[in-house]
Amino acid sequence: MKHAVPETHDTAAPELTGDLQPLMNRLQGEHTPYVLATVVRTISVTAAKAGAKAVIAADGTIAGGWIGGGCARGAVLKAAREALEDGETRLISIQPADLLAERGVAPGEEREGVRFAKNMCPSQGTMDIFIEPVLPRPNLVICGSSPVAIALAKQAPGIGFDVTVCAPAEDLSAYRVANRRIDTYDLSQLGNAENFVVVSTQGRGDLAALEGALKATTRHLGFVGSRRKIAALKEKLREKGFGETDLERIEGPAGLDLGAITPEEIALSILAELLLIRRKDQRQKNITHV
């Protein structure tokens, strides 16, 4: 017997209402990743209707909004966790078992970009839910106000970086482009973003900048300078009590070997290296899925 297909409710998702928008603004301001789940279609009886939304936090809890009860929660939270890991959107279709059987698909199977899940609730309705990860932009923290540092601040936004500049107060005026300015080398308040630090102090506070960077949580720490200079600075850091594990975090000379000469070219080589680091995990996942 064919599954009866009742009236379909297809609507474009409305604007965010209630407290969701302030919540999303706060999470983005804190550089905290989250998932926005939106019900884009319902068929038959469902608790939530098209346009319902929920914000799912990185710990897997629903931080705000509502997309229905337990019928959808398990499949949506699983998809949200995966989306935060790989940064990819997903479309989940939660359907009753007999309809899945008619379509010849099993729960958990994916076809043409749609993942199917079984509705275990008595209502036996269908819900399609769009899963959208909202990931904070990576943060490039530039220490110093050298010509290379200025060039980095200009070029970095074009490939998706927020920019934080750190330098003595009198040197910060050299920067025209920056999301945030710190007038010391205290990097303890960088927040939850994925932080990439480049020290390009050119002799003006090299040691202080490296000390501040080593005390911060960073994905990458590069130093613009010769290997001899880096070795000398590491020796001074050892005298200050930093261990070898800390010192191994300092990568340098910063940037890929592109034969760069001008400050703009050196900045480009550094950004190329950071892009290579950023995309490494994503490329490996894509290779795994091929």
C-alpha positions as CSV (number, residue, x, y, z in Angstrom):
1,M,0.0,0.0,0.0
2,K,1.4,3.4,-1.0
3,H,2.1,5.9,1.7
4,A,-0.4,8.7,1.5
5,V,1.1,12.0,0.8
6,P,-0.7,14.8,2.6
7,E,-0.4,18.5,2.0
8,T,3.2,19.7,1.7
9,H,4.3,22.8,3.5
10,D,7.2,24.3,1.6
11,T,8.1,27.8,2.6
12,A,11.3,29.9,2.6
13,A,12.7,30.3,6.0
14,P,11.6,33.6,7.6
15,E,13.8,36.1,9.3
16,L,15.1,35.1,12.7
17,T,12.7,35.9,15.5
18,G,12.8,36.0,19.3
19,D,16.1,35.7,21.0
20,L,18.0,33.8,18.3
21,Q,19.6,36.8,16.6
22,P,21.2,38.3,19.8
23,L,22.4,34.8,20.7
24,M,24.0,34.3,17.3
25,N,25.6,37.8,17.5
26,R,27.0,37.0,20.9
27,L,28.5,33.7,19.8
28,Q,30.0,35.2,16.7
29,G,31.4,38.1,18.8
30,E,33.0,35.5,21.1
31,H,34.4,33.6,18.1
32,T,32.4,30.6,19.2
33,P,31.4,28.0,16.6
34,Y,27.7,26.9,16.4
35,V,25.2,25.3,14.0
36,L,22.0,26.9,12.8
37,A,19.4,24.2,12.1
38,T,16.4,25.3,10.0
39,V,13.3,23.3,9.2
40,V,12.8,23.8,5.5
41,R,9.9,21.4,4.8
42,T,7.3,19.4,6.7
43,I,4.8,16.8,5.5
44,S,1.8,15.6,7.5
45,V,1.8,16.1,11.3
46,T,5.0,17.4,12.8
47,A,5.7,19.3,16.0
48,A,7.7,22.0,14.2
49,K,6.8,23.6,10.9
50,A,8.8,25.0,8.1
51,G,10.8,28.0,9.2
52,A,11.5,26.8,12.8
53,K,15.1,27.3,13.8
54,A,17.5,26.3,16.5
55,V,21.0,27.3,17.5
56,I,23.1,24.3,18.4
57,A,26.2,25.0,20.5
58,A,29.6,23.3,20.0
59,D,29.0,21.0,23.0
60,G,25.9,19.5,21.2
61,T,23.3,21.3,23.3
62,I,20.4,23.4,21.8
63,A,21.3,26.9,22.9
64,G,18.2,28.6,21.6
65,G,15.2,28.1,19.4
66,W,13.2,24.9,18.7
67,I,12.9,22.4,15.9
68,G,10.7,19.8,17.5
69,G,11.1,17.1,20.1
70,G,12.9,13.8,20.2
71,C,11.8,12.7,16.8
72,A,14.3,15.1,15.2
73,R,16.8,15.8,18.0
74,G,19.1,12.7,17.6
75,A,19.6,13.0,13.9
76,V,20.0,16.8,14.0
77,L,22.5,16.8,16.8
78,K,24.6,14.1,15.1
79,A,24.6,16.0,11.9
80,A,25.5,19.2,13.8
81,R,28.5,17.6,15.4
82,E,29.8,16.4,12.0
83,A,29.2,19.8,10.4
84,L,31.3,21.5,13.1
85,E,34.1,19.1,12.4
86,D,34.3,19.5,8.6
87,G,32.6,22.9,8.1
88,E,30.1,21.5,5.5
89,T,26.4,22.0,5.4
90,R,23.9,19.1,5.4
91,L,20.3,18.4,4.6
92,I,18.6,15.8,6.8
93,S,15.3,14.2,5.9
94,I,13.5,12.6,8.8
95,Q,10.8,10.2,7.5
96,P,8.6,7.3,8.8
97,A,10.0,3.8,8.3
98,D,7.4,2.8,5.7
99,L,8.2,5.8,3.5
100,L,11.9,5.1,3.7
101,A,11.2,1.5,2.7
102,E,9.2,2.7,-0.3
103,R,12.1,4.9,-1.4
104,G,14.5,2.0,-0.9
105,V,16.7,3.9,1.5
106,A,18.0,2.9,5.0
107,P,18.3,5.3,8.0
108,G,21.7,6.9,7.8
109,E,22.0,6.5,4.1
110,E,22.8,9.6,1.9
111,R,21.5,10.2,-1.6
112,E,22.1,13.2,-3.8
113,G,23.2,15.3,-0.8
114,V,20.3,14.3,1.4
115,R,20.8,12.1,4.5
116,F,17.8,10.1,5.6
117,A,16.8,9.3,9.2
118,K,13.9,7.4,10.7
119,N,11.0,9.2,12.5
120,M,10.3,7.1,15.6
121,C,7.4,9.3,16.8
122,P,3.7,8.4,16.6
123,S,3.0,11.4,14.4
124,Q,4.9,9.7,11.5
125,G,5.4,13.0,9.7
126,T,8.4,14.1,7.6
127,M,10.8,16.9,8.3
128,D,13.6,18.2,6.2
129,I,16.2,20.2,8.2
130,F,19.1,22.2,6.8
131,I,22.2,22.1,9.0
132,E,24.5,25.1,8.6
133,P,27.8,25.4,10.6
134,V,28.8,28.9,11.5
135,L,32.5,28.9,12.2
136,P,34.6,31.8,13.4
137,R,37.0,33.4,11.0
138,P,40.6,32.5,11.7
139,N,42.5,35.3,13.5
140,L,45.9,36.5,12.3
141,V,47.7,38.1,15.2
142,I,50.5,40.4,13.9
143,C,53.1,41.5,16.4
144,G,55.1,44.5,15.4
145,S,54.8,47.3,12.9
146,S,57.5,46.5,10.4
147,P,56.8,46.8,6.6
148,V,56.1,43.1,6.4
149,A,53.7,43.4,9.3
150,I,51.8,46.2,7.6
151,A,51.7,44.3,4.3
152,L,50.3,41.2,6.2
153,A,47.5,43.3,7.7
154,K,46.5,44.6,4.2
155,Q,46.5,41.2,2.5
156,A,45.1,38.9,5.2
157,P,41.4,39.9,5.0
158,G,41.4,39.0,1.3
159,I,41.8,35.3,2.2
160,G,39.4,35.1,5.1
161,F,41.4,36.2,8.2
162,D,40.4,38.6,10.9
163,V,43.4,40.8,11.8
164,T,44.6,41.6,15.3
165,V,47.6,43.9,15.5
166,C,49.9,44.2,18.5
167,A,52.5,46.8,18.9
168,P,53.6,49.7,21.2
169,A,50.8,52.3,21.3
170,E,52.9,54.8,19.3
171,D,53.3,52.3,16.5
172,L,49.7,51.2,16.1
173,S,48.9,54.3,13.9
174,A,50.9,52.6,11.1
175,Y,48.0,50.2,10.6
176,R,45.0,51.2,8.5
177,V,43.4,47.7,8.5
178,A,42.7,45.8,11.7
179,N,39.7,44.2,13.5
180,R,41.4,44.7,16.8
181,R,44.4,46.6,18.2
182,I,46.4,45.7,21.3
183,D,48.9,48.2,22.5
184,T,51.1,45.6,24.3
185,Y,52.4,42.1,23.5
186,D,50.0,40.6,26.1
187,L,48.1,38.0,24.0
188,S,46.2,36.4,26.9
189,Q,42.9,37.8,25.8
190,L,42.8,36.5,22.2
191,G,39.6,34.5,22.8
192,N,38.3,31.3,21.2
193,A,39.3,32.0,17.6
194,E,41.8,29.9,15.7
195,N,44.8,32.1,16.3
196,F,47.8,32.3,13.9
197,V,50.5,34.5,15.3
198,V,53.3,36.1,13.2
199,V,56.0,38.1,15.0
200,S,57.5,40.7,12.6
201,T,58.9,43.2,15.1
202,Q,62.2,43.7,13.2
203,G,64.3,44.3,16.4
204,R,61.7,46.4,18.2
205,G,60.5,44.1,21.0
206,D,61.3,40.7,19.5
207,L,61.7,38.9,22.8
208,A,58.6,40.5,24.4
209,A,56.5,39.6,21.4
210,L,57.7,36.0,21.5
211,E,57.1,35.7,25.2
212,G,53.5,37.0,24.8
213,A,52.9,34.6,21.9
214,L,54.2,31.6,23.7
215,K,51.8,32.3,26.6
216,A,48.8,32.3,24.3
217,T,46.9,29.4,22.7
218,T,47.8,29.5,19.0
219,R,47.6,27.1,16.1
220,H,50.8,28.5,14.5
221,L,53.6,30.8,15.6
222,G,55.9,32.2,13.0
223,F,58.8,34.6,13.3
224,V,60.0,36.8,10.5
225,G,63.8,36.7,10.7
226,S,66.9,34.7,10.0
227,R,67.6,31.3,11.5
228,R,70.6,32.7,13.4
229,K,68.4,35.4,14.9
230,I,65.7,32.8,15.9
231,A,68.4,30.6,17.5
232,A,69.7,33.6,19.6
233,L,66.2,34.5,20.7
234,K,65.4,30.9,21.7
235,E,68.5,30.9,23.9
236,K,67.3,34.0,25.6
237,L,63.9,32.4,26.1
238,R,65.5,29.4,27.7
239,E,67.2,31.7,30.2
240,K,63.8,33.0,31.0
241,G,62.5,29.5,31.8
242,F,60.8,28.5,28.6
243,G,61.1,24.8,27.9
244,E,62.0,23.0,24.6
245,T,58.3,22.1,24.0
246,D,57.5,25.9,24.0
247,L,60.5,26.8,21.8
248,E,59.6,24.2,19.2
249,R,56.4,26.1,18.6
250,I,58.4,29.0,17.0
251,E,58.5,28.4,13.3
252,G,60.9,30.4,11.2
253,P,61.8,32.0,9.0
254,A,58.1,32.5,8.5
255,G,56.7,31.8,5.1
256,L,57.1,29.4,2.2
257,D,60.3,29.7,0.1
258,L,59.0,31.6,-2.9
259,G,62.1,33.7,-3.5
260,A,60.3,36.7,-1.9
261,I,62.2,39.9,-1.6
262,T,59.8,42.9,-1.0
263,P,57.7,43.2,2.1
264,E,54.6,42.5,0.0
265,E,56.1,39.4,-1.4
266,I,57.3,38.2,2.0
267,A,53.8,38.8,3.4
268,L,52.3,36.8,0.5
269,S,54.7,33.9,1.2
270,I,53.6,33.9,4.9
271,L,49.9,33.9,4.0
272,A,50.5,31.0,1.6
273,E,52.1,29.1,4.4
274,L,49.1,29.9,6.8
275,L,46.7,28.8,4.1
276,L,48.5,25.5,3.7
277,I,48.3,24.9,7.4
278,R,44.6,25.9,7.6
279,R,43.5,23.6,4.7
280,K,45.6,20.6,5.7
281,D,43.0,18.9,7.8
282,Q,40.2,19.7,5.3
283,R,42.2,18.3,2.4
284,Q,42.9,15.1,4.3
285,K,39.2,14.7,5.0
286,N,38.3,15.2,1.4
287,I,40.8,12.6,0.3
288,T,39.4,10.2,2.9
289,H,35.9,10.6,1.5
290,V,36.9,10.1,-2.2
